[in-house]
Amino acid sequence: MIVEKIELKNGSALGLNFQMHEAPLIVIKADRGFVMCGYLDMETASSLGDVAVKVKGVRTFEDALKAPVVGATQEAINLGIKVGMTGKEALEIMF
């Protein structure tokens, strides 16, 4: 498992990278929400009221920051996050 502090313009995020059998499970958490990889479930994040976005095809924190958002909970959309922006842009809004 890799845990890393990720410095962004609006604050420090916490990155978690769990190496699974075929691909890593990646989550980067900001103050008000998080970016998650394709391993995790958007429906669950939505039902819990989380501010969450999904990126796919990522293997590193840098990949997750550069990848386009492919899904967002309503709570994330309410903050101004949009599908298509990068994971980094979404995280900046989550501070």
C-alpha positions as CSV (number, residue, x, y, z in Angstrom):
1,M,0.0,0.0,0.0
2,I,1.2,3.5,-0.9
3,V,0.0,6.5,1.1
4,E,1.1,9.9,-0.2
5,K,0.4,13.5,0.6
6,I,-0.5,15.3,-2.7
7,E,0.0,19.0,-2.7
8,L,-2.5,21.0,-4.8
9,K,-3.2,24.7,-5.2
10,N,-6.1,24.7,-2.8
11,G,-4.9,22.2,-0.2
12,S,-3.2,18.9,0.6
13,A,-5.0,15.7,-0.5
14,L,-4.3,12.2,0.7
15,G,-3.6,9.5,-1.9
16,L,-4.1,5.8,-1.2
17,N,-2.9,3.2,-3.7
18,F,-3.6,-0.5,-2.9
19,Q,-1.9,-2.9,-5.4
20,M,-4.5,-5.5,-6.2
21,H,-3.9,-8.6,-8.4
22,E,-4.3,-7.0,-11.8
23,A,-4.5,-3.2,-11.2
24,P,-4.2,-0.8,-8.4
25,L,-7.1,0.6,-6.4
26,I,-6.6,4.3,-6.1
27,V,-8.4,6.9,-4.0
28,I,-7.4,10.6,-3.6
29,K,-9.2,12.4,-0.8
30,A,-9.7,16.1,-0.4
31,D,-11.4,18.0,2.4
32,R,-15.0,17.6,1.0
33,G,-14.7,14.6,-1.3
34,F,-12.6,12.2,-3.3
35,V,-11.5,10.9,-6.7
36,M,-11.8,7.2,-7.1
37,C,-10.7,4.7,-9.7
38,G,-12.9,2.2,-11.6
39,Y,-12.7,-0.4,-8.8
40,L,-15.1,1.6,-6.6
41,D,-18.9,2.1,-7.0
42,M,-20.5,5.4,-7.9
43,E,-24.0,4.2,-6.8
44,T,-22.7,3.5,-3.2
45,A,-21.0,6.9,-3.1
46,S,-24.2,8.6,-4.3
47,S,-26.4,6.7,-1.8
48,L,-24.1,7.8,1.1
49,G,-24.2,11.4,0.0
50,D,-20.5,11.6,-0.8
51,V,-18.9,14.2,-3.0
52,A,-17.1,11.7,-5.4
53,V,-15.9,11.4,-8.9
54,K,-14.6,8.5,-10.9
55,V,-11.7,8.3,-13.3
56,K,-10.7,5.2,-15.2
57,G,-7.6,3.5,-16.6
58,V,-5.3,4.9,-13.9
59,R,-2.4,3.2,-12.3
60,T,-0.7,6.1,-10.4
61,F,-1.7,9.2,-8.5
62,E,-0.4,11.3,-11.4
63,D,-2.6,9.3,-13.8
64,A,-5.6,10.0,-11.6
65,L,-4.9,13.7,-11.5
66,K,-4.6,13.9,-15.3
67,A,-7.5,11.6,-16.2
68,P,-10.9,13.0,-17.2
69,V,-13.8,12.6,-14.8
70,V,-16.2,10.0,-16.2
71,G,-18.8,10.1,-13.4
72,A,-19.8,12.3,-10.6
73,T,-22.2,12.1,-7.7
74,Q,-25.0,14.8,-7.6
75,E,-23.2,16.3,-4.6
76,A,-20.1,16.7,-6.7
77,I,-22.1,18.3,-9.5
78,N,-23.7,20.6,-7.0
79,L,-20.2,21.9,-6.2
80,G,-19.5,22.7,-9.8
81,I,-17.7,19.6,-10.8
82,K,-18.3,18.4,-14.4
83,V,-17.7,15.2,-16.3
84,G,-14.7,15.8,-18.5
85,M,-12.7,18.0,-16.2
86,T,-9.5,16.4,-14.8
87,G,-9.3,14.6,-11.5
88,K,-7.0,17.4,-10.3
89,E,-9.6,20.1,-11.3
90,A,-12.3,18.2,-9.4
91,L,-10.1,17.9,-6.3
92,E,-9.3,21.6,-6.3
93,I,-13.0,22.3,-6.1
94,M,-13.3,19.8,-3.2
95,F,-11.3,22.0,-0.8
